[in-house]
Amino acid sequence: MIPDILQGVLNGIGSVQTMLFTDVVQPALYHFGFMDYDEDAYDAIYWVLVGALQILFMYALLRPLEAWRPAEPWSDRKATRVDILYTWITKLGLFNLVFFVLLQPAFDRLQSSMVLHGIPTIELDAMWPGLTDRPLVSFFLYLIVLDFAGYWYHRWQHRFGVWWELHAVHHSQRQMSLWTDDRNHALDTLIQSAFFAALALLIGVEPSQYVWLVAFSNLLQSVQHINAHLPFRFGLRRLLVSPAFHRRHHAIGYGHEGTHYGCNFGVLFPWWDMLFKTASWNEAPESTGIRDQLQAPAGTQRCYGEGWWSQQYLAFMRIAQRMGHLGRGNVVKN
């Protein structure tokens, strides 16, 4: 029954995609002389439709949970408004559209070069014929591999100072909510898109499957950031990253500090934190944000920006400041 429902959803999205392309997008491309981008535009519509479904799910199921069982009560939700903007931009695939237009030709050349020089992709779905080539099995196999890479990508974001200044946009939100996941610097999002697209290409993920891998991962990450008490029991919280587990990662004094430059880096699964000893299971509610946002003497009351543009701009200013200090031979701590 579930496969039939999924197939019905896919068929519905495909029908809407074709209709929008034929009746709206293609005439516009023809009118403005951009027919060279017709294939990219057709693919972009799919991203937009899948993203719209994610946002619909978030509004319908996750937002009521926050209202019903908030983990942290707020009298003012103003700080979360910019995160909603991030969510619409990211979920609707606008960054992916930029990626496809600017970087897809380079990846196409890379793929052609690999074929020309006889460099094979790592076809994970062919590891065990009859099992790993089943759609759901291959889907979760790819998901695990990409999640393992995501764990290390996340650790690098905290480990390297310049990269941290980009990632700090995400951590500077002190009112975590279901919208917080997509609060990321635009440059960091493009780097991440290129990194995981290249990895997906290497391990043989089909483009249509990659869209759903990204969508499924993003949706679970939205659940992790939710401002609600969710009943993750012992077994489940060892299987999936829970909101309490990820909140510890955002907690002041824990998520970015310490001998490992933080804890709980797992994207979907806590297994990698358990394996590499970066897991912290404290589930008590804690204040989130970055230490230097606090008032003196605990911090410097540093401003990371309230609006989208200011957050993007201030990240570059922090990088310039950091690079200036490094250029004079000073050591800059995270």
C-alpha positions, -999 to 999 in steps of 0.1 A, spaced: 0 0 0 28 24 9 46 19 -24 13 26 -42 9 59 -22 44 69 -29 40 62 -66 8 82 -67 26 111 -51 55 109 -76 30 106 -105 11 137 -92 43 157 -89 54 147 -124 21 158 -139 22 192 -122 58 196 -132 50 189 -169 20 212 -168 39 241 -152 68 237 -176 46 235 -207 21 263 -198 43 287 -178 80 282 -178 87 272 -214 68 301 -229 87 325 -206 121 310 -215 112 313 -252 101 349 -248 133 360 -230 156 339 -252 167 314 -225 158 282 -242 193 269 -236 182 264 -199 151 245 -207 163 212 -192 177 229 -161 144 248 -157 124 216 -160 145 200 -132 142 231 -111 104 228 -111 107 194 -95 128 208 -67 103 236 -62 73 212 -60 91 188 -36 101 218 -14 65 230 -14 54 196 -1 80 199 27 68 233 38 32 221 37 41 192 60 60 216 84 30 239 86 5 211 90 22 188 115 53 204 131 40 239 138 10 226 158 34 205 179 54 236 188 22 253 199 10 222 218 42 212 237 68 239 235 102 230 249 109 267 255 80 292 258 85 325 240 65 356 245 78 370 211 85 350 180 100 379 161 135 363 160 121 333 140 107 354 111 140 356 92 143 318 95 110 314 77 125 334 49 155 311 49 132 281 47 112 294 17 144 302 -1 161 269 6 132 245 5 119 258 -28 153 250 -43 165 285 -52 200 277 -40 199 244 -59 188 264 -90 218 286 -87 239 255 -82 226 238 -114 230 269 -135 265 278 -123 281 245 -113 262 218 -132 282 223 -164 314 216 -144 299 184 -129 288 173 -164 324 178 -176 337 159 -146 313 130 -153 323 129 -190 360 130 -180 355 101 -156 339 80 -184 366 90 -209 394 79 -186 376 48 -175 371 60 -139 342 41 -126 316 54 -101 311 35 -69 277 18 -77 265 11 -42 232 -3 -54 251 -30 -73 269 -43 -42 243 -71 -36 222 -78 -67 186 -86 -58 188 -66 -25 207 -34 -28 192 -26 -62 157 -24 -47 146 12 -46 140 15 -9 171 -4 0 194 16 -22 177 48 -10 186 41 27 221 28 17 228 61 -1 213 80 29 237 63 53 267 71 32 257 107 27 249 110 64 284 97 74 299 124 51 275 149 66 288 141 101 324 150 91 313 180 70 295 193 101 326 188 123 348 206 97 323 236 99 331 239 136 368 230 134 381 255 108 377 291 119 368 308 86 343 280 79 329 285 114 321 321 107 298 310 79 282 283 100 278 307 129 248 322 111 230 289 119 241 288 155 234 324 162 196 318 164 187 318 201 151 308 196 153 274 179 122 263 159 112 241 131 125 268 107 160 270 121 175 242 100 175 263 68 192 293 85 225 291 68 249 315 50 243 315 13 280 307 5 280 278 30 248 264 13 264 265 -21 296 248 -8 274 221 8 254 216 -23 285 212 -44 301 188 -19 271 164 -16 263 166 -53 299 155 -61 297 127 -35 263 116 -49 278 116 -84 307 95 -72 285 68 -55 261 66 -84 230 83 -71 204 90 -98 193 127 -100 157 119 -94 166 99 -63 190 126 -51 161 151 -49 143 128 -25 174 120 -5 179 158 1 142 163 8 140 134 33 172 146 51 160 182 52 126 172 66 142 152 94 165 180 102 135 204 105 121 179 131 154 180 150 152 218 154 116 219 165 107 237 197 87 209 212 89 180 235 88 148 214 86 113 229 120 99 217 124 69 239 158 52 246 158 30 215 146 56 191 170 83 203 198 59 196 185 54 161 177 90 150 189 124 161 162 137 184 154 174 191 169 171 226 201 156 212 205 183 186 195 210 210 225 200 231 246 207 199 231 243 199 235 248 236 259 276 247 291 261 261 286 227 245 277 227 208 308 246 196 332 244 225 353 217 242 381 194 231 362 183 199 350 218 191 315 207 202 293 177 204 264 159 187 274 166 151 252 138 137 229 150 109 203 122 109 219 94 129 237 96 163 257 66 154 287 85 142 288 106 174 287 74 194 314 58 173 338 89 174 329 98 210 313 132 204 279 122 217 264 140 247 230 127 259 220 155 283 183 162 276 177 191 301 165 223 284 194 246 278 199 281 264 210 280 227 233 303 207 269 313 208 288 323 239 299 357 226 263 367 221 259 369 259 263 401 279 296 408 297 313 392 316 301 359 301 303 372 265 308 404 244 272 408 233 283 403 197 257 410 171 253 384 143 226 403 125 188 402 127 179 403 90 189 381 61 212 406 45 229 417 77 236 381 87 252 374 53 272 406 54 284 403 90 297 368 83 321 381 57 331 409 80 340 383 107 360 363 81 379 395 71 386 403 107 398 367 114 420 367 83 434 400 93 444 387 127 459 356 112 478 377 87 495 394 116 505 361 131 480 361 159 461 329 169 424 333 167 403 309 188 369 297 179 
